Amino acid sequence: MRLNLYLIAVIGVCIAGPAAAQAYDPNYPVCLEVYGGRLTPEYIDCSFTSLPQCQATASGRSATCSVNPFYKGPAKPPKGKAQRQRQRSD
C-alpha cells in the first residue's frame, strides 16, 4: 500500500511543470501585454515609462498596455535626523 502511494506521489511530482516566474518588472510603471497567435508566444514586457510610449509600441499589434500592478515607484530618500552645521564664531 505504501509503495502505491509513493509511486503516485512520484508520478505527480514528475508530471507537474515548473512554476512561472513573475513577468512584471517593478522598476517600470507601464506594461505591454502581447497576445500570442499560432506561431508567436504570449508575453508581457514591462519596460515603458508612460502609457503613450507603450501605446506607440502596441500600435498595429495584438497587444494592450496596462498599469504595472507591481510598480514600486521612485526611490525615497531614507528618513533620518537632519544634521545641523555648527557655525563658527570668530
C-alpha positions in Angstrom: 0.0 0.0 0.0 2.8 2.4 0.9 4.5 1.6 -2.4 1.4 2.6 -4.3 1.2 5.9 -2.5 4.9 6.5 -3.1 4.5 5.7 -6.8 1.5 8.1 -7.1 3.5 10.8 -5.4 6.5 10.4 -7.6 4.4 10.4 -10.8 2.6 13.5 -9.6 5.8 15.4 -9.0 7.2 14.3 -12.4 4.0 15.5 -14.2 3.8 18.9 -12.5 5.6 21.5 -14.5 7.8 24.3 -13.2 6.2 27.4 -11.8 6.1 30.5 -13.9 8.2 33.5 -12.6 6.8 37.0 -12.1 6.5 38.7 -15.5 6.2 42.2 -14.2 9.3 44.4 -13.7 8.8 46.5 -10.6 11.0 49.3 -12.0 8.6 50.5 -14.7 5.1 51.8 -14.3 3.6 50.5 -17.6 3.4 47.0 -19.2 2.7 45.8 -22.7 0.9 42.5 -23.0 1.3 40.9 -26.4 -1.3 38.3 -27.2 0.1 35.2 -28.9 -1.1 33.6 -32.1 -0.4 30.2 -33.6 3.3 31.0 -34.2 4.1 33.6 -31.6 4.1 33.2 -27.9 2.2 35.5 -25.5 4.4 37.6 -23.3 4.5 40.7 -21.0 7.0 43.5 -21.4 7.3 45.9 -18.5 9.9 48.4 -19.8 7.8 51.5 -20.5 7.8 54.8 -18.6 4.4 56.1 -19.9 1.2 54.9 -21.4 1.7 56.9 -24.7 5.1 55.3 -25.1 3.6 51.8 -24.6 0.7 52.6 -26.9 3.0 53.6 -29.7 4.8 50.3 -29.4 1.5 48.4 -29.3 0.1 50.1 -32.4 -0.7 47.7 -35.2 -0.2 44.6 -33.0 -2.5 42.4 -31.0 -1.4 44.0 -27.7 -2.6 46.1 -24.9 -1.0 48.5 -22.4 -1.8 48.5 -18.7 -0.5 49.9 -15.4 2.0 47.7 -13.7 0.4 46.3 -10.5 3.9 45.7 -9.0 5.4 49.1 -9.7 7.3 50.2 -6.6 7.6 53.9 -7.5 10.7 56.1 -7.3 13.2 55.6 -4.6 12.5 57.6 -1.5 15.4 59.1 0.5 15.9 57.5 3.9 14.2 59.3 6.7 16.7 60.4 9.3 17.5 63.3 11.5 18.9 66.3 9.6 22.4 67.2 10.7 23.0 70.8 11.6 26.2 72.5 10.7 27.8 74.4 13.5 28.6 78.0 12.8 32.0 79.1 13.8 32.2 82.2 16.0 35.4 84.1 15.5 
